Amino acid sequence: MSYIISCCSTTDMTKEHYEEANIKCIGFHYVLGGKSYTDDLWQTMKPQEFYDHIRALEDTSTSQVSVGEYVDYFTDLLQSGQDILHICLSSGISNTVQSATTAADMLSKDFPDQKIYVVDSLCASSGSGLFVDLVVKKREEGLSIEEAYQWALEHRHDVQHWFCSTDLSYFIKGGRVSKVSGVIGGIFQICPLMDVSPSGKLVVINKVRTKKKVLEALVDKMEQHAFDGLKYAGPCYISHSDCIEDAEYVKSLVLKRFKNVKDIPIYYIGTTIGCHTGCGTTALYFLGTGREDA
């Protein structure tokens, strides 16, 4: 029997991609300038409009999917007669995996002949999108839902996430960077180089002076961690928070250095994650070993 692969909107890819790959998606929520929205993959608000609000430093907040929302969402999917493999945003960033798991347990009584498997991806943004795409390929290869679930648990650390930010405004606003450090960082053009740790948390690994050098450092990390080093031929994704020039620059560096990488899709960082990063964040995702920790 076929099964449904589902994920959170925080995988930060396009609605068209989800539809083409037959991936179901449930939206997180965010508040921008006092108004509530659902993260609906840029259907309600386009990226440029969203990031114009962000540049204005409007108040933002986000909320995960509630247990009740998951119950309703899973119920609709289960009525197709198929089992569900749902992949959540990292537990190091959100508690949504607990909500999804609670909902799945609640529905086991109403749908005793069907199963819901919930995976803590330990991934974020388009890194979790890359991970979901890998699981979809396993479904296409004929893996059962149980086999795909086990594969996901065994390979979720393979996805490398490397981020940098050239605008510390929202990091200061959110308390991730002190105001004094932010001012000093701005004066000396210091940009944090970050990754997603083995426990799925966003951590600062290094502080690099100048935007050009920190963007180049993303690709240096790819050379250091990617499977097969410079011979890497696997998937590579980039996402950005309205700094397409930086994303294109990173893409050019990867293609120049990694001759076997042929295609690098670029996505906007979505509304949920973007509420926390602000503008000026560029992220590079690929498969490799040795996630770093602070």
Backbone torsions as a table, in degrees:
resi	resn	phi	psi	omega
1	MET	NA	139.4	174.5
2	SER	-70.3	165.7	179.0
3	TYR	-143.3	162.6	-177.0
4	ILE	-92.3	133.2	170.3
5	ILE	-105.0	126.8	-173.5
6	SER	-129.9	157.7	-179.8
7	CYS	-154.1	177.9	175.7
8	CYS	-90.9	155.9	179.5
9	SER	-63.4	-15.0	-178.7
10	THR	-75.0	7.9	171.5
11	THR	-76.7	-10.4	170.1
12	ASP	51.0	57.7	168.7
13	MET	-128.6	-173.7	-173.8
14	THR	-91.3	157.4	175.8
15	LYS	-58.9	-38.6	-179.9
16	GLU	-64.2	-37.1	178.8
17	HIS	-65.6	-44.4	179.0
18	TYR	-59.8	-43.1	-178.1
19	GLU	-66.8	-42.3	-179.4
20	GLU	-64.6	-38.9	-177.7
21	ALA	-88.0	0.3	-178.7
22	ASN	58.1	53.2	177.4
23	ILE	-112.3	129.4	175.7
24	LYS	-89.1	153.1	-173.8
25	CYS	-144.8	141.4	175.4
26	ILE	-119.3	138.8	-172.4
27	GLY	-91.8	137.4	166.7
28	PHE	-71.8	-176.3	-179.5
29	HIS	-131.2	151.8	176.5
30	TYR	-146.4	155.9	176.1
31	VAL	-117.1	129.1	-178.5
32	LEU	-132.5	118.0	-179.8
33	GLY	59.6	33.1	177.4
34	GLY	85.6	0.3	179.9
35	LYS	-113.9	138.1	-176.5
36	SER	-91.5	141.8	178.7
37	TYR	-138.9	160.3	168.5
38	THR	-103.0	136.8	176.4
39	ASP	-69.5	95.9	-173.4
40	ASP	-114.2	34.1	173.4
41	LEU	61.7	44.9	173.4
42	TRP	69.4	22.6	177.5
43	GLN	-81.9	-40.0	-179.2
44	THR	-83.4	-43.2	-177.5
45	MET	-130.7	127.2	-179.1
46	LYS	-78.6	156.4	-175.3
47	PRO	-53.4	-45.5	-176.4
48	GLN	-62.4	-41.5	178.3
49	GLU	-63.8	-45.0	-180.0
50	PHE	-59.6	-48.2	-175.7
51	TYR	-74.5	-20.7	170.1
52	ASP	-64.7	-40.4	175.5
53	HIS	-64.1	-40.8	-178.8
54	ILE	-64.7	-42.2	179.0
55	ARG	-62.0	-28.5	178.2
56	ALA	-78.2	1.4	179.0
57	LEU	58.0	38.1	175.3
58	GLU	-67.5	152.1	179.4
59	ASP	-63.6	134.9	179.5
60	THR	-133.4	153.5	170.1
61	SER	-154.5	162.2	-179.8
62	THR	-134.8	157.6	174.9
63	SER	-142.6	143.7	-179.2
64	GLN	-78.0	173.5	177.2
65	VAL	-72.7	132.5	-178.6
66	SER	-78.7	165.3	176.8
67	VAL	-58.3	-45.4	-179.4
68	GLY	-61.0	-39.4	177.7
69	GLU	-64.9	-40.9	177.2
70	TYR	-63.6	-39.3	178.8
71	VAL	-59.6	-47.5	179.8
72	ASP	-64.4	-43.1	-178.7
73	TYR	-64.6	-49.3	179.4
74	PHE	-64.1	-37.6	179.8
75	THR	-59.3	-46.0	178.8
76	ASP	-59.1	-40.8	-179.2
77	LEU	-71.2	-40.4	-178.4
78	LEU	-65.1	-26.7	-179.3
79	GLN	-66.4	-11.2	173.7
80	SER	-77.1	-11.6	-178.3
81	GLY	90.1	2.0	-177.7
82	GLN	-101.5	156.0	172.1
83	ASP	-79.5	166.5	-175.6
84	ILE	-127.3	133.9	168.1
85	LEU	-114.4	107.3	-175.7
86	HIS	-106.9	130.3	-176.4
87	ILE	-112.1	120.4	-173.1
88	CYS	-99.6	155.3	167.3
89	LEU	-55.6	147.6	-176.7
90	SER	-49.2	136.9	175.7
91	SER	-67.8	-15.3	175.8
92	GLY	-76.2	-8.6	-177.9
93	ILE	-119.1	-32.9	-174.6
94	SER	-145.7	155.9	175.9
95	ASN	-93.0	14.4	-174.6
96	THR	-61.5	-28.1	179.8
97	VAL	-63.6	-35.0	177.4
98	GLN	-66.6	-40.7	179.3
99	SER	-64.3	-43.5	179.9
100	ALA	-64.6	-40.4	-179.8
101	THR	-66.4	-41.7	177.6
102	THR	-61.3	-44.0	179.0
103	ALA	-63.3	-41.3	179.4
104	ALA	-62.1	-41.6	178.6
105	ASP	-63.9	-40.4	-179.6
106	MET	-63.8	-37.0	-175.8
107	LEU	-81.2	-11.8	-178.6
108	SER	-62.5	-26.1	179.2
109	LYS	-76.7	-35.6	-178.4
110	ASP	-81.2	-24.7	-179.3
111	PHE	-128.8	66.7	-173.3
112	PRO	-64.9	-20.4	-178.0
113	ASP	-95.9	3.0	179.6
114	GLN	-124.3	159.6	-175.1
115	LYS	-125.4	146.6	171.0
116	ILE	-123.7	117.7	175.7
117	TYR	-103.1	127.8	-179.5
118	VAL	-112.0	126.8	-178.2
119	VAL	-112.4	126.4	168.3
120	ASP	-80.6	107.2	-172.3
121	SER	-68.7	-24.8	-171.1
122	LEU	55.8	25.7	-179.3
123	CYS	-127.7	166.6	-179.2
124	ALA	-145.6	158.1	176.7
125	SER	49.0	-141.7	-176.0
126	SER	-70.0	-8.7	170.2
127	GLY	-67.5	-40.1	174.9
128	SER	-71.8	-28.4	174.1
129	GLY	-64.3	-43.3	175.9
130	LEU	-60.0	-42.1	-179.5
131	PHE	-63.2	-43.9	177.6
132	VAL	-61.2	-41.4	178.5
133	ASP	-60.6	-37.3	177.9
134	LEU	-64.4	-41.2	179.2
135	VAL	-66.4	-38.6	176.5
136	VAL	-59.0	-41.1	178.5
137	LYS	-62.5	-35.2	178.0
138	LYS	-66.8	-36.9	174.7
139	ARG	-63.1	-42.6	179.8
140	GLU	-64.7	-30.2	178.8
141	GLU	-77.5	-6.2	175.8
142	GLY	100.8	7.8	177.5
143	LEU	-66.0	139.4	174.2
144	SER	-69.3	168.1	-179.9
145	ILE	-62.7	-36.8	178.3
146	GLU	-65.6	-41.0	179.4
147	GLU	-68.3	-40.6	179.0
148	ALA	-66.2	-38.0	177.6
149	TYR	-62.0	-46.9	179.3
150	GLN	-65.3	-40.0	177.8
151	TRP	-59.8	-43.7	-179.2
152	ALA	-61.0	-44.1	179.5
153	LEU	-63.6	-34.7	-177.1
154	GLU	-80.6	-21.6	-172.1
155	HIS	-118.8	6.0	-176.8
156	ARG	-66.7	-23.9	177.2
157	HIS	-78.7	-7.4	-179.6
158	ASP	-70.2	-23.2	-176.6
159	VAL	-81.0	116.7	177.4
160	GLN	-90.4	136.8	177.4
161	HIS	-123.7	122.6	174.7
162	TRP	-128.7	122.2	-175.5
163	PHE	-119.6	155.1	165.5
164	CYS	-144.9	156.1	178.6
165	SER	-130.4	133.1	177.4
166	THR	-106.9	4.4	177.5
167	ASP	-135.9	109.5	-174.6
168	LEU	-90.3	7.1	-173.9
169	SER	-55.0	-49.3	-176.7
170	TYR	-78.2	-24.9	174.7
171	PHE	-68.8	-37.4	175.7
172	ILE	-68.2	-46.7	-178.4
173	LYS	-60.6	-37.6	-179.0
174	GLY	-84.9	-0.4	178.1
175	GLY	81.9	6.7	179.8
176	ARG	-77.2	-24.8	176.1
177	VAL	-131.7	133.4	179.4
178	SER	-67.4	156.4	-178.9
179	LYS	-62.5	-39.3	179.5
180	VAL	-64.1	-46.5	178.9
181	SER	-62.6	-36.4	179.9
182	GLY	-66.6	-41.4	178.2
183	VAL	-64.4	-45.3	179.1
184	ILE	-62.7	-42.7	178.4
185	GLY	-59.8	-40.0	179.5
186	GLY	-66.7	-42.3	-179.5
187	ILE	-62.6	-43.1	-175.4
188	PHE	-98.0	10.4	178.2
189	GLN	54.3	44.9	179.6
190	ILE	-91.1	128.1	-177.2
191	CYS	-120.3	128.5	178.4
192	PRO	-72.2	137.3	172.5
193	LEU	-103.5	122.1	-171.5
194	MET	-126.8	158.0	170.4
195	ASP	-141.6	177.7	173.4
196	VAL	-99.9	120.4	-173.3
197	SER	-71.5	172.0	177.1
198	PRO	-57.2	-27.8	178.5
199	SER	-89.3	5.5	175.6
200	GLY	83.7	19.4	179.4
201	LYS	-102.6	148.8	176.4
202	LEU	-81.8	122.3	-176.8
203	VAL	-131.3	149.0	176.1
204	VAL	-87.0	123.4	-178.7
205	ILE	-96.1	-36.7	-176.3
206	ASN	-156.7	164.5	174.8
207	LYS	-122.0	121.2	-171.8
208	VAL	-116.0	137.0	-179.3
209	ARG	-88.4	126.9	179.3
210	THR	84.6	143.9	-178.3
211	LYS	-62.2	-44.2	-176.8
212	LYS	-58.5	-43.2	-177.2
213	LYS	-69.4	-36.6	-178.5
214	VAL	-73.1	-33.3	175.2
215	LEU	-65.7	-39.3	176.7
216	GLU	-67.0	-32.1	179.6
217	ALA	-65.0	-30.9	175.8
218	LEU	-58.1	-44.2	-177.3
219	VAL	-74.2	-32.0	173.7
220	ASP	-60.6	-40.4	179.1
221	LYS	-66.8	-34.3	176.2
222	MET	-64.3	-42.7	177.8
223	GLU	-62.8	-36.1	-178.1
224	GLN	-72.4	-37.4	-169.9
225	HIS	-108.9	-20.0	-173.5
226	ALA	-63.7	143.6	173.2
227	PHE	-55.3	130.7	178.5
228	ASP	68.9	13.0	175.3
229	GLY	57.0	-130.6	-178.3
230	LEU	-67.8	-12.0	176.9
231	LYS	-87.6	3.2	-177.2
232	TYR	-52.1	134.1	-178.6
233	ALA	-131.0	14.4	-176.9
234	GLY	-87.1	-172.0	-179.0
235	PRO	-68.6	150.0	178.0
236	CYS	-145.8	123.9	179.5
237	TYR	-121.2	154.7	174.6
238	ILE	-130.9	141.6	170.4
239	SER	-132.5	160.0	-176.3
240	HIS	-153.9	154.8	176.9
241	SER	-105.5	77.5	177.0
242	ASP	59.1	46.5	173.2
243	CYS	-139.2	62.9	-172.6
244	ILE	-60.8	-31.8	179.6
245	GLU	-62.9	-39.8	178.1
246	ASP	-66.4	-41.9	178.9
247	ALA	-62.8	-42.8	179.2
248	GLU	-65.7	-35.4	178.1
249	TYR	-64.9	-44.8	177.6
250	VAL	-62.0	-42.0	178.3
251	LYS	-58.8	-44.0	-179.4
252	SER	-63.8	-37.0	178.8
253	LEU	-66.9	-41.7	179.4
254	VAL	-63.8	-47.8	-178.0
255	LEU	-63.8	-33.3	178.7
256	LYS	-71.1	-38.0	-174.1
257	ARG	-89.7	-34.1	-175.9
258	PHE	-108.9	92.8	-171.4
259	LYS	-66.8	-21.2	-177.8
260	ASN	-91.1	-5.5	176.3
261	VAL	-86.1	120.3	-172.4
262	LYS	-104.8	-29.9	-174.6
263	ASP	-138.7	131.3	179.4
264	ILE	-132.5	96.0	176.7
265	PRO	-68.2	145.7	178.1
266	ILE	-117.2	129.4	-178.5
267	TYR	-123.2	153.9	168.7
268	TYR	-73.9	139.4	166.2
269	ILE	-63.9	128.8	-172.5
270	GLY	-72.4	178.0	-173.0
271	THR	-63.7	-40.5	-177.6
272	THR	-64.1	-52.8	179.7
273	ILE	-68.6	-37.7	-178.7
274	GLY	-63.2	-28.2	175.8
275	CYS	-62.1	-23.9	-177.8
276	HIS	-100.6	-32.7	-179.1
277	THR	-84.0	-28.4	-169.8
278	GLY	70.1	-163.9	179.5
279	CYS	-84.9	165.9	172.2
280	GLY	83.7	15.2	177.8
281	THR	-102.2	132.1	176.1
282	THR	-122.8	137.4	-176.5
283	ALA	-132.3	141.9	-180.0
284	LEU	-122.8	131.5	-176.8
285	TYR	-128.0	140.6	179.8
286	PHE	-163.2	178.8	178.9
287	LEU	-100.7	136.9	-178.1
288	GLY	-172.2	-165.1	-177.4
289	THR	-126.8	157.5	170.6
290	GLY	76.5	55.1	171.2
291	ARG	-53.8	138.0	-178.2
292	GLU	-93.3	162.8	177.8
293	ASP	-135.0	155.9	-177.5
294	ALA	-68.3	NA	NA
